[in-house]
């Protein structure tokens, strides 16, 4: 039994053995906000009020109500969870260290529609053995987290405001767990990385952290911001559910009264392209909020304009992506025959997503033809076409956005930023199986979207224990040490134990670290593709070029 007194009261956790060395203290299911139920649905979260007695922090709080498309914690895609989901978990190697420990706060991904911070996937074992504290958290997802009517009652971004309140709770209380509130790193993957990217520019998040790591996601990724009318999307959803009203307050009351089970997994494409595209789409995401007196906005403006104004001064950043990002868009059981028919028949399929909104139909045909020829020019087999589509989708959804983020920030030269490309490939690369894409990608084991997580977390839900003498474990040691060195010191390769020195990115050299079985410092990641995409955007919509 171990107890810690925080601002709201006493927590009772437990000491657990670490399969990979030493032990750690675990405090699970800590409420950081009042349950966002009834009149609090869709609202910014309220801080948790003090509790009487001792709060048992030995089991996780519920995850947000969802169908877990990605990690399949819910069998057969059966919805589960609760609206009462605003909980976090703290894992610390030492409650009373000689010197306060660096803190790493992980924000899970899942397309803003699924996932949670629980131990079964995001356990602390690999990280806490390097003398850091790990905090994981839940936040509202999908409709309850990201629906917006552009009104004071329903402005949007509730899920992001949950994250802000969690960061405030951690900043205020982490010292009671042995942590240094002045040495906090936030990190995330996919939608979690995009979340981190938003915290780097949100006025609500300023001063709550010192460093940030973005793994496969930035605000410049096309799915990370609602480029179509969030208000129209809300009205369309209401009509799909039987509410024909055009009155904002009536629609708001309609959503507020609906059982959570009726709100989840509603697809509301606003364009024909969104409707017909056969791979995964994000329907509810971050919005640019309108100003309302007395209400604090999480984010407002155009993402490129906001980014060009600069991220929070003095914050150090790691930003990167994995080799085969495009695999994730096959996650819903893509029909290969249908993919080939679309790939061979429709140029519009190859139009980068932002350009669908800013180019004429004729321009889209021209762009699609050029992009298709670039990716399919040398393909002869089904495997080659699938691989080309993975490259295209990876660039469209993740890599171009990451490159633009990097270059825009480097042009200001006011933050130290490290860039990487992840190419580790071992039996730890499990997400092709997790996403259910093995049949489509049976010809090789890719470095899939999310595979980097297997080198930071045990992923005990779908990975076995790693043998300490294995090549996989050596990669785990390397990756986890890079991340924890950055969190502790701001320098990922501060000692001489690595094969390469990771240099900060500059616009002149464009250095990045290739993180594979060995580490190699290189320049200009995916240069041919990035140059091609930059030329397309420069010609048709230069606002989204560096």
MOQUI-V156675 format. One record per residue. N is the residue number from 1. RES is the residue in one letter. PSI is psi as a letter, one per 20 degrees, with the letter a starting at -180 (NA if undefined). OMEGA is omega in degrees with one decimal (999 if undefined). D_LAST is the distance of its C-alpha to the last C-alpha in Angstrom with 1 decimal. Layout:
N|RES|PSI|OMEGA|D_LAST + N|RES|PSI|OMEGA|D_LAST
//
This chain:
1|X|p|176.7|54.3 + 2|X|p|-178.1|51.8 + 3|X|q|176.4|51.1 + 4|X|p|176.3|48.5 + 5|X|o|176.3|48.8 + 6|X|a|-175.2|45.6 + 7|X|h|-174.2|45.3 + 8|X|i|-178.7|46.5 + 9|X|a|-176.1|49.3 + 10|X|p|175.2|50.4 + 11|X|p|172.9|48.6 + 12|X|o|178.8|50.5 + 13|X|b|-178.9|48.5 + 14|X|q|174.9|49.6 + 15|X|p|-176.3|49.3 + 16|X|q|175.7|48.1 + 17|X|q|177.3|48.4 + 18|X|p|179.8|45.2 + 19|X|i|-175.6|45.8 + 20|X|j|174.2|43.5 + 21|X|p|176.9|45.2 + 22|X|a|-179.9|46.8 + 23|X|r|178.0|46.8 + 24|X|r|177.2|44.7 + 25|X|p|-175.1|45.4 + 26|X|p|174.9|44.2 + 27|X|o|-173.9|43.9 + 28|X|q|172.2|42.9 + 29|X|k|179.2|42.6 + 30|X|p|179.0|42.3 + 31|X|p|178.0|41.8 + 32|X|i|-179.8|39.1 + 33|X|r|171.8|39.6 + 34|X|q|179.1|42.3 + 35|X|p|-176.3|42.4 + 36|X|m|-173.8|40.2 + 37|X|r|174.2|43.0 + 38|X|d|-177.8|44.7 + 39|X|i|179.0|43.6 + 40|X|i|175.6|40.8 + 41|X|p|-179.7|39.2 + 42|X|i|-176.5|35.6 + 43|X|r|171.0|36.0 + 44|X|q|-174.7|34.2 + 45|X|q|176.0|36.2 + 46|X|p|178.6|39.2 + 47|X|q|179.7|39.9 + 48|X|p|176.5|42.7 + 49|X|q|179.4|46.1 + 50|X|q|177.1|48.4 + 51|X|q|178.6|50.5 + 52|X|q|173.2|54.2 + 53|X|b|-176.9|55.5 + 54|X|p|179.0|53.5 + 55|X|p|-179.0|50.5 + 56|X|o|-176.2|50.5 + 57|X|l|-176.3|47.1 + 58|X|i|176.6|48.0 + 59|X|q|-179.8|46.4 + 60|X|q|168.1|43.1 + 61|X|r|180.0|42.6 + 62|X|q|171.0|41.9 + 63|X|r|178.5|38.5 + 64|X|q|-179.2|37.1 + 65|X|p|-170.5|38.8 + 66|X|r|158.0|37.0 + 67|X|p|-176.1|37.2 + 68|X|n|-178.0|35.6 + 69|X|h|-165.7|33.8 + 70|X|g|-177.7|32.3 + 71|X|i|174.2|34.7 + 72|X|k|173.0|37.8 + 73|X|h|176.5|39.6 + 74|X|o|-175.8|41.2 + 75|X|q|176.6|43.4 + 76|X|k|177.1|43.3 + 77|X|k|176.3|40.4 + 78|X|p|-179.6|43.0 + 79|X|q|175.9|41.5 + 80|X|r|-179.0|42.3 + 81|X|a|-175.5|41.5 + 82|X|q|170.1|42.0 + 83|X|h|175.7|40.5 + 84|X|n|-168.4|41.9 + 85|X|j|-171.8|39.2 + 86|X|n|-177.8|37.7 + 87|X|q|175.0|38.8 + 88|X|r|-177.0|37.4 + 89|X|p|-179.9|38.7 + 90|X|p|177.0|39.1 + 91|X|p|-176.2|40.0 + 92|X|p|177.6|41.0 + 93|X|i|-176.0|42.7 + 94|X|p|-179.9|44.7 + 95|X|h|-179.8|45.6 + 96|X|m|-179.7|47.0 + 97|X|r|176.8|45.2 + 98|X|h|178.7|46.0 + 99|X|p|-179.4|42.4 + 100|X|q|-174.3|40.2 + 101|X|q|172.8|37.8 + 102|X|q|-174.8|34.1 + 103|X|p|175.6|33.1 + 104|X|p|-178.1|30.6 + 105|X|o|-177.0|30.0 + 106|X|p|177.5|29.0 + 107|X|o|-173.2|27.6 + 108|X|q|174.4|28.4 + 109|X|a|-178.3|26.4 + 110|X|k|175.6|27.8 + 111|X|k|-175.9|25.6 + 112|X|j|-178.5|26.8 + 113|X|i|179.6|30.1 + 114|X|r|178.9|32.0 + 115|X|r|176.6|32.5 + 116|X|r|-177.6|34.1 + 117|X|j|-169.9|34.3 + 118|X|r|-172.5|37.8 + 119|X|h|-175.5|39.3 + 120|X|h|176.6|40.0 + 121|X|g|-172.3|36.3 + 122|X|l|177.4|34.7 + 123|X|q|-170.7|37.7 + 124|X|i|-163.7|37.4 + 125|X|g|-176.9|39.4 + 126|X|h|-173.1|36.8 + 127|X|g|-174.0|35.1 + 128|X|h|177.8|38.0 + 129|X|i|174.9|39.9 + 130|X|k|173.8|37.3 + 131|X|l|168.3|38.5 + 132|X|q|172.5|35.9 + 133|X|p|175.5|36.6 + 134|X|p|173.0|34.8 + 135|X|p|173.1|34.5 + 136|X|q|-173.2|33.7 + 137|X|q|170.9|33.7 + 138|X|q|174.5|34.0 + 139|X|r|-177.6|32.4 + 140|X|q|-174.3|33.0 + 141|X|r|169.6|31.4 + 142|X|c|-174.9|31.2 + 143|X|g|-176.4|33.0 + 144|X|h|179.8|34.6 + 145|X|h|-169.2|31.3 + 146|X|j|174.2|28.8 + 147|X|q|178.5|30.8 + 148|X|p|171.1|30.1 + 149|X|j|-175.0|32.2 + 150|X|k|178.9|30.2 + 151|X|r|178.1|33.4 + 152|X|h|-179.6|34.8 + 153|X|h|-176.5|36.8 + 154|X|m|-175.4|34.0 + 155|X|h|-178.3|30.6 + 156|X|r|175.1|28.9 + 157|X|k|178.9|27.2 + 158|X|h|179.9|30.6 + 159|X|h|177.7|29.6 + 160|X|h|177.4|26.8 + 161|X|h|171.0|29.4 + 162|X|g|-179.4|31.7 + 163|X|g|178.7|29.4 + 164|X|g|179.8|29.2 + 165|X|h|176.6|33.0 + 166|X|g|178.5|33.3 + 167|X|h|177.3|31.2 + 168|X|g|178.2|33.5 + 169|X|g|-179.3|36.5 + 170|X|g|180.0|35.4 + 171|X|h|-176.2|34.6 + 172|X|h|-168.6|38.1 + 173|X|i|-170.7|40.1 + 174|X|h|176.8|38.7 + 175|X|h|178.7|40.8 + 176|X|i|178.8|43.9 + 177|X|j|-178.2|42.7 + 178|X|j|-175.5|42.2 + 179|X|q|178.5|38.5 + 180|X|o|-177.5|36.6 + 181|X|i|177.0|34.9 + 182|X|j|177.1|33.0 + 183|X|m|-176.2|31.4 + 184|X|p|176.3|29.8 + 185|X|p|172.2|27.0 + 186|X|p|178.2|25.7 + 187|X|q|-177.6|24.5 + 188|X|r|-178.6|24.2 + 189|X|p|179.3|23.4 + 190|X|c|178.0|21.9 + 191|X|h|174.3|22.5 + 192|X|h|176.5|23.8 + 193|X|g|175.1|20.5 + 194|X|h|176.1|18.7 + 195|X|g|177.7|21.5 + 196|X|g|-179.9|20.8 + 197|X|h|175.9|17.2 + 198|X|h|178.9|18.8 + 199|X|h|178.6|21.3 + 200|X|i|179.8|18.7 + 201|X|i|-177.0|18.0 + 202|X|p|175.9|21.3 + 203|X|h|179.3|23.9 + 204|X|h|-174.2|26.6 + 205|X|i|-174.5|25.5 + 206|X|p|177.5|25.0 + 207|X|j|-176.8|27.4 + 208|X|i|-179.7|28.5 + 209|X|r|-175.9|26.9 + 210|X|h|-177.8|25.8 + 211|X|r|-177.4|23.6 + 212|X|q|176.2|21.7 + 213|X|p|-179.6|21.2 + 214|X|o|-179.1|19.1 + 215|X|o|175.4|20.4 + 216|X|l|175.4|18.8 + 217|X|p|175.0|17.3 + 218|X|r|177.8|14.7 + 219|X|i|179.9|14.4 + 220|X|j|171.1|11.4 + 221|X|p|-171.5|14.0 + 222|X|h|-179.3|15.5 + 223|X|i|-172.2|18.9 + 224|X|i|178.8|18.2 + 225|X|q|177.4|18.5 + 226|X|o|-178.5|21.1 + 227|X|i|173.7|19.3 + 228|X|r|-174.6|22.8 + 229|X|o|176.8|25.6 + 230|X|h|179.4|26.9 + 231|X|g|179.2|30.0 + 232|X|h|178.3|30.7 + 233|X|g|178.9|30.2 + 234|X|g|179.0|32.8 + 235|X|h|177.8|35.3 + 236|X|g|177.3|34.9 + 237|X|g|179.3|35.7 + 238|X|g|179.6|38.7 + 239|X|h|177.6|40.0 + 240|X|h|-176.7|39.7 + 241|X|j|173.4|41.8 + 242|X|j|178.2|44.4 + 243|X|o|-176.1|43.5 + 244|X|j|-175.0|43.3 + 245|X|q|172.4|43.0 + 246|X|j|-179.9|40.5 + 247|X|p|-174.4|41.3 + 248|X|g|-178.0|38.6 + 249|X|h|177.9|41.2 + 250|X|g|178.7|43.3 + 251|X|g|177.3|40.4 + 252|X|g|179.3|39.5 + 253|X|h|177.6|43.2 + 254|X|g|179.4|43.2 + 255|X|h|-176.7|40.4 + 256|X|h|-177.6|42.0 + 257|X|h|-173.2|45.3 + 258|X|p|172.7|44.1 + 259|X|q|-178.2|44.9 + 260|X|h|-178.5|41.9 + 261|X|h|-177.8|42.9 + 262|X|i|-172.7|42.3 + 263|X|i|-169.0|38.7 + 264|X|q|174.2|37.1 + 265|X|l|172.6|35.4 + 266|X|p|-179.5|35.3 + 267|X|p|-176.2|32.8 + 268|X|m|176.7|31.6 + 269|X|p|-179.3|29.2 + 270|X|i|178.2|28.5 + 271|X|q|179.2|27.4 + 272|X|h|178.4|29.4 + 273|X|g|176.4|26.5 + 274|X|h|-176.3|26.5 + 275|X|h|-173.0|30.2 + 276|X|h|-178.5|30.6 + 277|X|p|-167.8|27.9 + 278|X|i|176.5|30.0 + 279|X|r|-170.2|27.9 + 280|X|q|175.1|27.2 + 281|X|q|174.8|25.5 + 282|X|o|-174.7|24.9 + 283|X|h|-178.9|26.8 + 284|X|p|-173.2|26.9 + 285|X|a|-177.7|24.0 + 286|X|q|178.4|22.5 + 287|X|q|169.8|22.7 + 288|X|o|-172.8|21.7 + 289|X|q|172.3|25.1 + 290|X|q|178.6|27.1 + 291|X|p|172.6|28.9 + 292|X|p|-178.8|32.6 + 293|X|p|176.5|35.0 + 294|X|i|-178.9|35.9 + 295|X|p|178.1|33.2 + 296|X|p|-179.7|30.3 + 297|X|p|175.2|27.0 + 298|X|g|-178.5|25.0 + 299|X|p|176.2|21.7 + 300|X|p|176.6|21.0 + 301|X|a|176.1|18.1 + 302|X|p|-172.6|14.9 + 303|X|h|-179.4|13.1 + 304|X|g|176.8|9.6 + 305|X|g|-179.8|11.6 + 306|X|g|-179.3|13.7 + 307|X|h|179.1|11.2 + 308|X|h|174.5|9.7 + 309|X|i|174.0|13.5 + 310|X|q|172.7|13.8 + 311|X|r|-176.6|15.7 + 312|X|p|-173.7|19.4 + 313|X|p|174.5|20.2 + 314|X|i|-179.4|21.9 + 315|X|p|175.9|21.2 + 316|X|q|-172.0|20.5 + 317|X|q|162.6|18.6 + 318|X|p|-178.5|18.8 + 319|X|p|178.3|16.3 + 320|X|a|-177.1|16.8 + 321|X|r|179.8|18.4 + 322|X|r|-172.7|21.4 + 323|X|g|-173.1|22.0 + 324|X|m|-176.0|23.3 + 325|X|h|-171.0|21.6 + 326|X|i|-179.9|22.6 + 327|X|h|-174.1|26.3 + 328|X|h|-177.1|26.2 + 329|X|i|174.2|25.9 + 330|X|j|-165.8|29.2 + 331|X|h|-176.0|30.9 + 332|X|j|177.9|33.0 + 333|X|l|-174.6|35.1 + 334|X|p|176.1|33.2 + 335|X|o|-174.5|35.6 + 336|X|h|178.7|34.8 + 337|X|g|179.3|36.8 + 338|X|h|176.9|35.0 + 339|X|g|-178.3|31.6 + 340|X|h|178.2|32.7 + 341|X|g|178.6|34.0 + 342|X|g|-176.4|30.7 + 343|X|h|-177.4|28.7 + 344|X|i|-170.7|31.0 + 345|X|h|-171.0|31.7 + 346|X|o|178.4|28.7 + 347|X|h|-176.5|25.5 + 348|X|h|179.6|24.2 + 349|X|h|-172.8|24.2 + 350|X|j|178.6|21.1 + 351|X|p|175.7|18.9 + 352|X|p|-168.4|15.9 + 353|X|g|-178.6|17.1 + 354|X|h|-176.6|14.9 + 355|X|i|174.7|15.6 + 356|X|h|-175.8|19.3 + 357|X|h|-170.4|19.2 + 358|X|j|-178.2|17.3 + 359|X|q|177.4|18.8 + 360|X|r|176.7|22.4 + 361|X|h|179.4|24.7 + 362|X|g|176.9|24.8 + 363|X|h|179.4|21.1 + 364|X|h|176.4|21.1 + 365|X|g|179.3|23.9 + 366|X|g|-179.9|22.0 + 367|X|g|-178.5|18.9 + 368|X|h|179.0|21.3 + 369|X|g|179.7|23.3 + 370|X|g|-178.8|20.5 + 371|X|g|179.1|19.3 + 372|X|g|-180.0|23.0 + 373|X|h|179.4|23.8 + 374|X|g|-174.3|21.1 + 375|X|h|-173.6|22.4 + 376|X|j|-172.0|26.1 + 377|X|h|-176.7|26.9 + 378|X|j|-175.6|29.0 + 379|X|p|179.2|30.3 + 380|X|h|-175.7|34.1 + 381|X|r|175.9|35.2 + 382|X|g|-179.1|34.6 + 383|X|h|-179.8|33.2 + 384|X|h|177.6|30.6 + 385|X|g|178.8|29.5 + 386|X|g|179.6|29.3 + 387|X|h|177.8|27.3 + 388|X|h|178.6|24.9 + 389|X|h|175.8|24.6 + 390|X|g|179.2|23.9 + 391|X|g|-179.9|21.0 + 392|X|g|-178.3|19.6 + 393|X|g|178.3|20.3 + 394|X|h|178.5|18.9 + 395|X|h|-177.1|15.5 + 396|X|g|-173.5|15.7 + 397|X|h|-169.8|17.0 + 398|X|g|-164.0|15.7 + 399|X|g|179.3|13.8 + 400|X|g|177.6|10.6 + 401|X|g|179.0|10.4 + 402|X|g|179.6|11.4 + 403|X|g|178.9|8.8 + 404|X|g|178.6|5.9 + 405|X|g|-177.1|8.4 + 406|X|g|-175.0|9.1 + 407|X|h|179.1|6.2 + 408|X|g|179.8|5.8 + 409|X|h|-179.1|9.6 + 410|X|h|179.3|10.1 + 411|X|h|176.5|8.8 + 412|X|h|175.1|11.6 + 413|X|l|179.7|13.9 + 414|X|i|178.8|16.4 + 415|X|q|175.3|17.0 + 416|X|p|-174.0|18.2 + 417|X|p|176.3|16.3 + 418|X|q|-179.4|17.7 + 419|X|q|178.3|16.2 + 420|X|r|170.2|18.6 + 421|X|p|-171.0|19.5 + 422|X|p|-177.1|22.9 + 423|X|j|176.6|25.5 + 424|X|p|179.9|28.8 + 425|X|o|179.8|31.3 + 426|X|a|177.4|34.9 + 427|X|i|175.1|37.3 + 428|X|i|179.7|35.2 + 429|X|n|-169.6|32.6 + 430|X|i|-167.8|34.4 + 431|X|i|170.0|31.9 + 432|X|h|177.0|32.4 + 433|X|g|-178.7|35.9 + 434|X|g|-179.1|35.1 + 435|X|i|-179.2|32.9 + 436|X|k|-176.8|35.7 + 437|X|j|-176.4|33.6 + 438|X|h|-178.1|36.0 + 439|X|g|-179.6|37.6 + 440|X|h|-173.5|34.4 + 441|X|k|-172.2|33.2 + 442|X|i|-174.8|36.6 + 443|X|i|178.9|35.9 + 444|X|r|172.4|34.0 + 445|X|o|-177.5|33.1 + 446|X|r|166.1|29.3 + 447|X|n|-168.6|27.2 + 448|X|q|166.5|26.8 + 449|X|p|179.6|24.6 + 450|X|i|-179.6|26.5 + 451|X|h|178.1|28.4 + 452|X|h|-179.2|27.0 + 453|X|h|-177.7|29.1 + 454|X|i|178.8|32.3 + 455|X|j|176.7|31.7 + 456|X|h|-177.4|31.4 + 457|X|q|179.5|34.1 + 458|X|h|-178.8|37.4 + 459|X|l|-171.7|36.7 + 460|X|i|178.3|40.5 + 461|X|h|-177.6|40.5 + 462|X|k|173.9|39.6 + 463|X|q|178.1|39.7 + 464|X|r|178.6|42.8 + 465|X|q|-177.3|43.4 + 466|X|p|178.0|41.9 + 467|X|p|-175.4|44.4 + 468|X|h|-179.1|43.7 + 469|X|j|-176.2|44.3 + 470|X|q|174.3|42.0 + 471|X|h|179.4|38.8 + 472|X|g|-177.8|37.0 + 473|X|h|176.9|38.3 + 474|X|h|176.2|37.0 + 475|X|g|177.0|33.5 + 476|X|g|179.2|34.0 + 477|X|g|-179.0|35.2 + 478|X|g|-175.1|32.1 + 479|X|g|-178.7|29.5 + 480|X|h|178.2|31.4 + 481|X|h|174.9|31.9 + 482|X|g|-176.9|28.3 + 483|X|g|-177.5|27.5 + 484|X|h|173.1|30.6 + 485|X|g|178.4|30.2 + 486|X|g|-179.6|26.8 + 487|X|h|-176.4|28.5 + 488|X|g|-168.5|31.4 + 489|X|i|-174.9|30.1 + 490|X|j|-178.9|26.3 + 491|X|o|-175.0|26.5 + 492|X|h|-178.1|26.6 + 493|X|l|-173.8|28.5 + 494|X|h|179.2|30.6 + 495|X|a|-175.4|33.7 + 496|X|j|-176.4|34.7 + 497|X|i|-178.8|35.4 + 498|X|q|-179.7|32.1 + 499|X|i|-176.4|31.6 + 500|X|q|173.4|28.3 + 501|X|p|-178.7|26.7 + 502|X|o|-179.4|23.5 + 503|X|q|175.0|21.3 + 504|X|q|-179.1|18.5 + 505|X|p|170.9|14.9 + 506|X|q|-178.3|13.6 + 507|X|h|-179.2|10.4 + 508|X|g|-175.7|13.2 + 509|X|h|-177.9|15.1 + 510|X|l|-178.6|13.1 + 511|X|q|171.2|16.5 + 512|X|q|177.7|17.6 + 513|X|p|171.9|21.1 + 514|X|o|-175.7|22.6 + 515|X|n|177.4|25.1 + 516|X|b|176.7|28.0 + 517|X|h|168.8|31.7 + 518|X|r|178.6|30.7 + 519|X|p|179.2|27.7 + 520|X|p|174.4|25.6 + 521|X|p|-178.0|22.8 + 522|X|a|177.9|20.4 + 523|X|q|172.4|17.1 + 524|X|m|-179.5|14.1 + 525|X|p|176.5|15.2 + 526|X|l|-169.6|15.7 + 527|X|g|-175.9|14.2 + 528|X|g|-179.6|15.7 + 529|X|g|-178.2|14.7 + 530|X|g|178.9|11.0 + 531|X|g|179.6|10.9 + 532|X|g|-179.3|12.9 + 533|X|g|178.5|11.0 + 534|X|g|179.4|7.7 + 535|X|g|178.1|10.3 + 536|X|g|-178.3|12.0 + 537|X|h|179.4|9.3 + 538|X|h|-178.5|8.5 + 539|X|h|-170.9|12.3 + 540|X|h|179.4|13.4 + 541|X|m|-172.9|11.1 + 542|X|i|177.6|8.0 + 543|X|h|-178.6|8.0 + 544|X|k|171.8|6.8 + 545|X|r|-174.4|3.8 + 546|X|NA|999|0.0
//
